[in-house]
Amino acid sequence: MKRLFLCLMAMIGMLTLSAQSIYDFKVKDDAGKDVSLADYKGKVLLIVNTATRCGFTPQYKDLEALYEKYSKDGLEILDFPCNQFGQQAPGTIQEIHQFCTANFAIQFPQFDKIEVNGPGEHPLYSWLKSQKGFGGFDTADQRGKMMDDMLRKRDANFDKSADIKWNFTKFLISRDGRVVKRYEPTDKMSDVEAAIEIEVNPVLNNIMSRRSVRKYLDKPVEHEKLEIVVRAGINAPSGMNRQPWIVRVVEDQQLIADATEIYKKENAEMVKRDKDFKNMFRNAPNLICVCTPAQGGGELDAGLLGENMMLAAQSLGLGTCCLGGPVRFLLSNEKCKFFLDSLDIPSDYKLNYIIAIGYPDEQPEAKPRDASKVKFIK
């Protein structure tokens, strides 16, 4: 019974953590005064546990350089000295602050000393660790291998917990309060800077945050927003400005429903397995249909058009998903001729792809990208 009780308490604790926002927490500044992290809403945050007598202490110089470069764009670095790792942050917060300003001229805020692991860990760090666990050290890197070897000698299973492993672990927080990434002290500061650049730069952030959305709210997109999205699309570049595409935007809900009824009858088993099924277009309330010349050509330009529209939609709080399967179904099924006829596609054009668009009802995580496929020829 005792074990069951402890398990239940742990589950309740995790549920509570997952329900919290970073802006719910309060911390003490270097004068012992309470500071609400809600004061930092709309800022990009880099939260770091630091120490003044650590082999990684020179990272203070790198952190200050980041602060000076990006603070005007909305970056805040929140420094939490911690004495839990090798007792490498001795002294009072005032002594620590004096050391950091004298040796590294830091200007970003330092908060009172805290614990980041164990019974006395600060609730902020309990939450941070619940959002991004330990992903391992890069053992291909000399410092990463050193840290892995050192900690594994102490505990062969050290990597199985989300605990902070050492000084200068960093959490990057987006403007809307999401934990974007956790960086270990051995990770390259250039990687940290690249991620910060993406978060503070609205164009880059929009590109990197777009995901394919397959669940939508039952709320059609306003006509005005659809017009903005399409205008962004047709302003994409095209070879010799030929603009070899035509676009049809479907706002007719009955048209979508009628095509879906045909799809459901011919794919009954698949539809039955999908408990979230609403329509054949990934449940989106609106569609953007892109057509290209029937004899071929224009595909590259149409791709640029589509990407512009999806990024524009992302910036307006909309979700999108580029669809090929429904196109094949519509083109191969004679019963769907009414749908194609309603689009008024010229005879010398063909339906190439459809963009599902609507208000998202999910926030998919980013899928890994293979950076090894990129080579720089110098």
C-alpha positions in Angstrom: 0.0 0.0 0.0 2.8 2.4 0.8 4.5 1.8 -2.5 1.2 2.3 -4.3 0.7 5.6 -2.4 4.1 6.8 -3.4 3.5 5.9 -7.0 0.2 7.8 -6.9 1.8 10.8 -5.4 4.6 10.8 -8.0 2.0 10.6 -10.8 0.0 13.5 -9.3 3.3 15.5 -9.0 4.1 14.9 -12.7 0.6 15.8 -13.8 0.8 19.0 -11.7 4.2 19.8 -13.3 2.9 19.2 -16.8 0.0 21.5 -16.2 2.2 24.4 -15.0 3.6 27.2 -17.1 7.1 28.7 -16.5 5.3 31.9 -15.7 3.7 30.3 -12.7 7.0 30.3 -10.8 8.6 32.8 -8.5 12.3 33.0 -7.7 14.4 35.2 -5.4 16.8 37.8 -6.8 20.2 38.5 -5.5 18.6 40.8 -2.8 16.3 38.0 -1.6 13.2 39.6 -3.2 10.6 37.5 -4.9 10.5 37.9 -8.7 7.7 36.4 -10.8 8.8 34.8 -14.0 5.6 36.2 -15.5 7.6 39.4 -15.7 9.5 37.8 -18.6 6.5 36.9 -20.7 7.2 37.5 -24.4 11.0 37.2 -23.9 13.3 34.4 -25.1 14.9 33.0 -22.0 18.2 31.1 -21.4 18.1 29.6 -17.9 21.5 28.5 -16.6 22.7 26.9 -13.3 26.2 28.3 -12.8 29.3 28.0 -10.6 32.4 30.2 -10.1 35.0 27.6 -9.6 34.2 25.2 -12.3 36.1 24.2 -15.5 33.1 25.6 -17.4 33.2 28.9 -15.5 34.7 30.7 -18.6 31.3 30.2 -20.2 30.3 33.3 -18.4 32.2 35.2 -21.1 30.2 33.4 -23.8 26.9 34.0 -22.0 27.7 37.8 -21.6 28.6 37.9 -25.4 25.2 36.3 -26.2 23.4 38.8 -23.9 25.1 41.8 -25.4 24.3 40.6 -28.9 20.7 39.5 -28.5 19.2 41.3 -25.5 17.9 44.1 -27.8 16.0 41.4 -29.7 14.3 40.1 -26.6 16.8 37.6 -25.0 17.1 37.4 -21.2 19.7 35.2 -19.5 18.6 34.0 -16.0 21.6 32.9 -13.9 21.0 30.6 -10.9 24.2 29.8 -9.0 24.2 26.3 -7.6 26.7 24.6 -5.2 25.6 21.0 -5.7 28.3 20.0 -8.2 31.7 19.7 -6.6 30.9 22.5 -4.2 32.1 24.8 -7.0 29.8 27.8 -6.2 30.8 28.7 -2.6 30.1 32.0 -0.9 27.0 34.2 -0.8 25.2 35.4 -3.9 26.7 38.8 -3.3 30.2 37.4 -3.4 29.3 35.4 -6.5 27.9 38.5 -8.2 31.0 40.5 -7.4 33.2 37.8 -8.8 31.2 37.6 -12.0 31.1 41.3 -12.6 34.8 41.8 -11.9 36.0 38.9 -14.0 33.4 38.7 -16.8 31.6 42.0 -16.6 28.2 40.2 -16.8 25.1 42.4 -17.1 22.4 39.7 -17.1 20.5 39.1 -13.9 21.7 36.7 -11.3 19.3 35.2 -8.8 19.8 33.7 -5.4 21.6 30.4 -5.0 19.3 27.3 -5.4 19.4 23.6 -5.6 18.5 21.9 -8.9 18.4 18.3 -7.8 17.1 16.3 -4.8 14.7 17.0 -2.0 15.5 20.7 -1.9 15.4 21.4 -5.6 13.6 24.5 -6.7 10.2 23.9 -8.2 11.3 25.8 -11.3 13.9 23.1 -12.0 11.5 20.3 -11.3 9.4 21.7 -14.0 12.2 22.3 -16.4 13.5 18.8 -16.1 10.0 17.4 -16.6 9.8 19.3 -19.9 13.3 18.3 -21.2 15.1 15.4 -19.7 18.8 14.5 -20.0 19.7 13.6 -23.6 23.2 12.4 -23.0 26.6 13.9 -23.6 28.2 13.9 -27.0 30.9 11.3 -26.4 32.5 12.0 -29.8 33.5 15.3 -28.2 36.5 15.2 -25.8 34.7 17.1 -23.0 31.5 15.2 -23.5 33.4 11.9 -23.2 35.2 13.1 -20.1 31.9 14.1 -18.4 30.3 10.8 -19.4 33.3 8.8 -18.0 33.4 10.7 -14.8 29.7 10.5 -14.0 29.4 6.8 -15.1 32.1 5.8 -12.6 30.0 7.3 -9.9 26.7 5.9 -11.2 26.5 3.5 -14.1 23.0 4.6 -14.7 23.4 8.3 -14.3 22.0 8.9 -17.7 18.6 7.3 -16.9 17.3 10.3 -14.9 16.4 13.8 -15.9 18.6 15.3 -13.2 20.9 18.2 -13.9 24.3 16.6 -14.4 26.7 19.5 -13.9 27.2 23.2 -13.8 26.2 25.3 -16.8 23.3 23.2 -18.0 21.1 25.5 -20.1 17.4 25.5 -20.9 16.2 27.6 -23.9 12.6 29.0 -23.5 10.6 30.4 -26.4 8.6 33.6 -26.2 5.4 31.7 -25.5 7.0 29.8 -22.5 7.8 26.5 -24.1 11.1 24.7 -23.3 12.7 24.5 -26.7 15.9 22.7 -25.9 18.2 21.6 -23.1 21.9 22.0 -23.5 24.5 20.2 -21.5 27.7 22.1 -20.4 29.8 20.3 -23.0 27.5 21.4 -25.9 28.9 23.9 -28.3 28.0 27.5 -27.5 27.7 28.0 -31.3 24.8 25.6 -31.2 23.2 27.5 -28.4 23.6 30.8 -30.3 22.1 29.3 -33.5 19.0 28.2 -31.5 18.8 31.7 -29.9 19.0 33.3 -33.3 16.1 31.2 -34.5 14.0 32.1 -31.4 14.6 35.9 -31.5 14.3 36.2 -35.3 10.6 36.1 -36.2 11.2 34.9 -39.8 13.4 32.0 -38.7 11.2 31.2 -35.8 8.2 31.0 -38.1 10.0 28.6 -40.5 11.3 26.4 -37.7 8.1 26.2 -35.8 5.8 25.1 -38.7 4.6 21.6 -38.5 2.2 19.5 -40.6 -1.1 19.6 -38.7 -3.6 16.8 -38.9 -6.1 17.8 -36.3 -8.2 21.0 -36.6 -10.8 22.8 -34.6 -14.4 22.9 -36.0 -13.9 26.5 -37.0 -13.6 27.7 -40.6 -10.8 30.1 -41.4 -12.0 33.7 -41.9 -12.1 34.7 -45.5 -9.8 37.7 -44.8 -7.1 35.4 -43.5 -7.4 33.0 -46.5 -6.9 36.0 -48.8 -3.7 37.0 -46.9 -2.4 33.4 -47.2 -3.0 33.2 -50.9 -1.5 36.7 -51.5 1.7 35.5 -49.8 1.6 32.5 -52.0 1.3 34.2 -55.4 4.1 36.5 -54.4 6.5 33.6 -54.4 9.2 33.7 -57.1 8.5 31.9 -60.4 10.8 31.4 -63.4 10.6 34.4 -65.9 7.5 35.4 -63.8 5.4 32.9 -65.7 3.3 32.1 -62.6 2.4 28.7 -64.1 -0.1 27.7 -61.5 -3.7 28.4 -60.6 -5.2 28.4 -57.1 -8.6 27.5 -55.9 -9.6 28.1 -52.2 -12.5 25.9 -50.9 -14.7 27.5 -48.3 -17.8 25.5 -49.2 -18.2 23.1 -46.2 -20.9 21.1 -48.0 -18.5 20.4 -50.9 -15.9 19.0 -48.5 -18.6 16.9 -46.8 -20.0 15.5 -50.1 -16.6 14.4 -51.3 -15.9 12.9 -47.9 -19.1 10.8 -48.0 -17.8 9.1 -51.2 -14.4 8.6 -49.6 -16.0 7.0 -46.4 -18.0 4.5 -48.4 -15.0 3.3 -50.3 -12.6 3.3 -47.4 -15.0 2.2 -44.6 -12.5 0.1 -42.7 -9.8 2.7 -42.6 -12.3 5.4 -41.6 -13.6 3.2 -38.8 -10.1 2.8 -37.4 -9.7 6.5 -37.2 -11.6 7.7 -34.2 -10.8 11.3 -35.0 -12.0 11.2 -38.6 -14.0 14.2 -39.7 -13.2 14.5 -43.4 -10.9 13.1 -46.1 -8.7 16.2 -46.0 -7.1 15.5 -42.6 -10.2 17.0 -41.0 -9.4 20.6 -42.2 -12.3 23.0 -42.5 -10.8 24.7 -45.6 -8.7 23.7 -48.6 -6.2 25.4 -50.9 -6.0 23.5 -54.2 -3.0 24.2 -56.4 -3.0 23.3 -60.1 -0.2 23.1 -62.7 -0.1 22.7 -66.5 -1.5 19.3 -67.6 1.4 18.7 -69.9 3.9 19.2 -67.1 6.1 22.0 -65.9 5.5 24.5 -63.2 6.0 22.0 -60.3 9.0 23.9 -58.9 7.1 27.2 -59.0 4.1 25.6 -57.4 6.2 24.2 -54.6 7.5 27.7 -53.8 4.0 29.0 -53.9 2.8 26.3 -51.4 5.6 26.9 -49.0 4.9 30.6 -48.9 1.3 29.9 -48.1 2.1 27.4 -45.4 4.5 29.8 -43.7 2.0 32.7 -44.0 -0.6 30.5 -42.4 1.8 29.7 -39.5 2.4 33.3 -38.9 -1.4 33.9 -38.6 -1.9 31.1 -36.0 -3.2 28.6 -38.6 -2.1 25.0 -39.2 -1.5 23.4 -42.6 -0.7 20.0 -44.2 0.3 19.4 -47.8 -1.8 16.5 -49.1 -1.3 14.1 -52.0 -3.5 11.2 -51.1 -6.8 13.0 -51.5 -5.7 14.3 -54.8 -5.1 10.8 -56.1 -8.5 9.7 -54.8 -10.3 12.7 -56.4 -8.6 12.2 -59.8 -9.2 8.4 -59.9 -12.8 8.3 -58.8 -15.4 9.2 -61.3 -17.9 9.9 -58.5 -15.8 12.8 -57.4 -16.0 14.6 -60.8 -18.5 17.1 -59.2 -15.7 18.2 -56.8 -13.2 18.8 -59.6 -15.9 20.5 -61.7 -16.7 22.9 -58.8 -13.1 24.1 -58.8 -13.4 25.4 -62.4 -10.0 24.1 -63.4 -9.1 25.0 -67.0 -8.8 22.0 -69.3 -5.1 22.6 -69.8 -4.4 22.4 -66.1 -4.5 19.5 -63.5 -4.9 19.4 -59.7 -1.4 19.0 -58.3 -1.7 19.1 -54.5 -4.1 20.3 -51.8 -3.1 22.3 -48.7 -5.4 21.5 -45.7 -5.7 24.7 -43.6 -7.5 25.5 -40.4 -7.0 26.3 -36.7 -4.8 23.6 -35.2 -6.1 21.3 -32.5 -2.6 19.8 -31.9 1.0 20.9 -31.5 3.1 18.2 -33.1 6.7 17.9 -32.0 9.5 18.5 -34.6 10.8 15.3 -36.2 14.6 14.8 -36.5 16.3 16.3 -39.5 19.5 14.6 -41.0 22.1 17.4 -41.0 24.6 14.9 -42.5 22.9 15.3 -45.8 24.3 18.9 -46.0 27.8 19.5 -47.2 29.6 22.9 -47.6 31.9 23.0 -50.6 34.7 25.5 -49.8 
